[in-house]
Amino acid sequence: MSFTLAIVGRPNVGKSTLFNRLVGRKIALVDDLPGVTRDRRVHAAKLYDLKFDVIDTAGLEEVDSESLEGRMRAQTEMAIGEADLILFLVDAKAGITPIDVTFADLVRRSGKPVILVANKAEARGAESGMYDAWQLGLGEPCPISAEHGQGFPDLRDAIVATMGEERVFPDEYEQPGADDSIAVTIPAIPRSQDELIGDDIEDPDAEDVPTYDSSKPLRIAIVGRPNAGKSTLVNTMLGEDRLLTGPEAGITRDSISVDWEWNGRKIKLFDTAGLRRKSRVQGKLEKLSVGDALRAIRFAEVVIIVLDATIPFEKQDLQIADLIIREGRAPVIAFNKWDLVENRQMVLADLREKTERLLPQIRGIRAVPISGERNQGIDKLMAAVASTDEIWNRRISTGRLNRWMEGVTTHHPPPAVAGRRLKIKYITQVKTRPPGFVISCSRPEAFPTSYVRYLSNGLRETFDMPGVPIRLVLRTSDNPFAGRAKKKR
């Protein structure tokens, strides 16, 4: 079996920078401001020929246990308990502080193997900090520069010496398929609503449509305004206090991914930072948090939009929903804090009416009342997620589409523009995730928007595709004789 390595230390010693270096990607947010990291984050990592899981943790501080910093410290202590090996980071440039001494004792009492790592060793004057690190009683410090990638061969040797070769080179890593990491391409932001995004269909004319695989892994992002209860919902799903929560708004900064299983289906959940109005986003750190949340949305397949049921459908809620629709993700609405609502039947009817009225661009979106804190409605929410993902992956054969189009154009033919009748030749589906269709027609630029909307709504109703974005593009076939001069007789 592989091993798990936790990176711990006081704030601003470079833990997240080292985490990103080991992971090979800039996943964790990094800033000069101390205390950027709050939740613990786990990811597969690699150091030369070593493969392991690494945990990024919040900076250790001496604070009251009920404060936000105290809850951050509790998360770090959980990470120490989960780890097989601890990298205790100190800042060689700044030297050893009383906080380093205090938490070196905490790490030593854990009984876990510890490697003392002196970061920022490339800085001028770092040697004195290196010598001071001996006083911590954690052995010889290993000098590195996480920012510049220096000293990592020595770190690799220290890990092997501490853990032993039998543990760091398990047989599982030599077997094919043991590395289950997935390379994912994040889709670009579409330039317009008319641009087709999603997965290509290899043979649009094929009549055999593959069935939906309900056992495949699923990626779900959980988004919403600050303090809507996103992290609490994830903790309830996992059945543990995996993410930092509290009454303060804006606790989550990084987009944290965690693995979960629902009804035997593997799911990766992404908890994201609260998205405020653009005019209220201030400071570099909050902008980085928002960018991280947007990347999580593009990475996900289904996005759960968490709304506070006591104050739903603020302007920002609608903007978040519109962003998800433009990205082509499959959205599901969760009306959270349902336990605080009185006259539930009347409120639910009002919320459903507002959902249809305020989000007309995605008719039939599923909305489920839940209480993340009291574990109410989670199964109904996940059933809605699974159903929406199935529709998002739906494939319709060209034959069915054209039989439908023939009936539609007979009942309601395209209008005449400038005295000339518009003609539709055929329709085919070329994309899934979300469903994307191409209509071959004459003069696509002349088609009224109202008629295109009529066709889109007809597709949604006839082929039962509520609650997911539908892309519809009109194109004309090339004229092989265009541009040729008439031959003179």
PyMOL commands that set and color helices and strands:
alter all, ss='L'
color gray80, all
select helices_A, chain A and resi 15-23+68-82+98-109+126-136+152-163+165-168+171-174+230-238+278-280+284-299+315-327+338-340+344-358+360-362+378-392+398-411+444-446+449-462
alter helices_A, ss='H'
color red, helices_A
select strands_A, chain A and resi 4-8+41-47+50-56+85-91+114-119+142-143+199-200+218-224+256-262+265-271+302-308+330-336+367-369+416-417+420-421+424-432+436-441+471-475
alter strands_A, ss='S'
color yellow, strands_A
deselect
rebuild
show_as cartoon
